[in-house]
Amino acid sequence: MPEHVHLTPLHRISVTDAAAWHRVVAASMTHDLPGVPPPTPGQIHAQLTKPGLDSHQLTWLAGGPDGAAVGVGTIRLFTAPGREHLAELQLHVDPAHRRRGTGSLLLSAVVAACRTEGRRSLIVEVAADSPGEAFCERWGLRRALTLSHLRLRLDQLDETWIGETSEATRPGYRLAGWTGTVPDDLAEAFAAAKTAMNDMPVGDLDYGTLHWDADRVRAMAKVLADRGDTLLTLAAVHDDGAMAGYTEIVLPQGTPPQALQYDTAVVPAHRGHGLGLWVKAAMVRRLRAEYPGVAEIETDNAEDNVHMLAVNQRLGFRPYRRTHEYQLDLPTV
Ligand SMILES: CC(C)(COP(=O)(O)OP(=O)(O)OC[C@H]1O[C@@H](n2cnc3c(N)ncnc32)[C@H](O)[C@@H]1OP(=O)(O)O)[C@@H](O)C(=O)NCCC(=O)NCCS
């Protein structure tokens, strides 16, 4: 049955707005993704007030007849060269208020904003076999990529194997690790390795390419630090000074038990030497030593990213759910 819903674009996010937002997202995720911890109120506030690198956000709150929030929507508009065509959507409607047109109302505001902003691609990640999929199909979004989400339980590790793998030498390479911002002497090499992430499989997503330089990698670390997150990096550095590969883990603010895998990349010229497994095993070991309160690592991989999936399976990651990236192609004038 249609419900009287009022959309409010939010220009400045108050603590009250963030709390309302959190209530909707937590109710929605608990309904559709049981077992996946929703973000904390602090994380939601940080996400809404401190947008990611090279991007800004537009946000809407849908209020029901009594003014209470029943739905939320946000788009992240990328501003870096190579991604200026792209907008990334998050949309949630409180399960008690679904199938009354609120999601559609939010999406129409989002699509209008994408047109105004000259975006040709709107992408959104949706849980497999969820209402979100039916909603995307209804509104003509196309499925562009399938992601497998995996978890590594750190209390179920093969510690001996992890120790041997991380300690094994790789002739011509050494391990380097840091917390937060990359050390100056590795910054250029790190930026070059990050640019190698552009060849990661993205299915049919119109994801664009990003060029990284030393300033951008520092800025990325600052965004995470400003949110209260801890960024850990481990890299394989070649004798000639090039960074051959690296892996990044983020510990969200508030020391939750779950760590998030960010990038792992091995530069094409250095593939086939077991470096991906090496840096990831060393990272697991480091986490165990430095952050014993962390119970698991969460990651996602494109289903056709067979090499990364094989590395993760060998480390002990196990798949536990799937999501799809949907894309809406918007005509540009
Ligand atoms: C997806 C979501 C935002 C939809 O919100 P909503 O307010 O229920 O959406 P609407 O009422 O506007 O639905 C519009 C149409 O989408 C389709 N649809 C939505 N939910 C559906 C479901 N559970 N089963 C089948 N079709 C569905 C229907 O065609 C529906 O029209 P109808 O109700 O007249 O049949 C909501 O289910 C949600 O928050 N899901 C979890 C988060 C998520 O997946 N977000 C990504 C969405 S892009």
The ligand as an ORCA input file, in Angstrom:
! r2SCAN-3c Opt
* xyz 0 1
  C      15.871     -2.981     -2.522
  C      15.080     -2.077     -1.570
  C      15.817     -0.731     -1.432
  C      13.694     -1.851     -2.179
  O      12.966     -0.924     -1.395
  P      11.355     -0.825     -1.489
  O      10.943      0.432     -0.852
  O      10.756     -2.099     -0.997
  O      11.175     -0.749     -3.080
  P       9.826     -0.382     -3.878
  O       8.637     -0.519     -3.017
  O      10.039      0.930     -4.525
  O       9.836     -1.555     -4.976
  C       9.770     -1.288     -6.371
  C       9.656     -2.571     -7.140
  O      10.847     -3.360     -6.985
  C      10.493     -4.763     -7.006
  N      10.736     -5.353     -5.695
  C      11.189     -4.738     -4.577
  N      11.311     -5.621     -3.563
  C      10.958     -6.828     -4.059
  C      10.880     -8.136     -3.505
  N      11.164     -8.367     -2.207
  N      10.457     -9.150     -4.297
  C      10.131     -8.950     -5.586
  N      10.161     -7.719     -6.169
  C      10.572     -6.671     -5.418
  C       8.994     -4.811     -7.306
  O       8.835     -4.781     -8.713
  C       8.546     -3.491     -6.686
  O       7.302     -3.041     -7.208
  P       5.917     -3.653     -6.584
  O       6.035     -3.576     -5.088
  O       4.875     -2.730     -7.141
  O       5.813     -5.049     -7.082
  C      14.906     -2.762     -0.182
  O      14.408     -4.075     -0.354
  C      16.193     -2.846      0.602
  O      16.513     -1.958      1.388
  N      16.963     -3.927      0.402
  C      18.251     -4.142      1.092
  C      19.323     -3.216      0.591
  C      19.602     -3.349     -0.897
  O      19.573     -4.413     -1.490
  N      19.955     -2.214     -1.496
  C      20.297     -2.123     -2.908
  C      19.125     -1.745     -3.714
  S      19.605     -1.136     -5.300
*
